[in-house]
Amino acid sequence: MPKKQPQRMCVGCRQMKEKPKLIRVVRSPEGEVSLDDRGKKPGRGAYLCLDPACLKRAVKSRALERAFAAPLPPEVLSELEAQLAERGPGDG
C-alpha cells in the first residue's frame, strides 16, 4: 500500500493538493521571507501550485502577505516567477 501524501492548500487557488506538488514559501523566525526548496526550513510556511496563474492570484489578493503578516520582498517574487517558469504547471 503506497504511503499517503500530506495535503496542503494553495494560497492562490485555495485547492488542497499533495505537498510535493506545491512550492513552499517560508517566513523565518527572524522575519526573512524566502523560498524553501526542501520544505525543511523553520518558520511559517505558505504553499503555491506550480501554476503561474496561482501566483498571480496570490499576489493580487495579497494572500502571501496575509499568511506571513509581512510584505513579500520583490526578490522572492521574482525567484518564484522564475521557478514556476522553469518547472511549468505539468511538473510536480
GIKA-V875532 format. One record per residue. RES is the residue in one small letter. BURIAL is b if it has 16 or more other C-alpha atoms within 10 Angstrom, else e. Layout:
[[RES:BURIAL] [RES:BURIAL]]
//
This chain:
[[m:e] [p:e] [k:e] [k:e] [q:e] [p:e] [q:e] [r:b] [m:b] [c:b] [v:b] [g:b] [c:b] [r:e] [q:e] [m:e] [k:b] [e:e] [k:b] [p:e] [k:b] [l:b] [i:b] [r:b] [v:b] [v:b] [r:b] [s:e] [p:e] [e:e] [g:e] [e:e] [v:b] [s:b] [l:b] [d:b] [d:e] [r:e] [g:e] [k:e] [k:b] [p:e] [g:b] [r:e] [g:b] [a:b] [y:b] [l:b] [c:b] [l:b] [d:b] [p:b] [a:e] [c:b] [l:b] [k:e] [r:e] [a:b] [v:b] [k:e] [s:e] [r:e] [a:b] [l:b] [e:b] [r:e] [a:b] [f:b] [a:e] [a:e] [p:e] [l:b] [p:e] [p:e] [e:e] [v:e] [l:b] [s:e] [e:e] [l:b] [e:b] [a:e] [q:e] [l:b] [a:e] [e:e] [r:e] [g:e] [p:e] [g:e] [d:e] [g:e]]
//
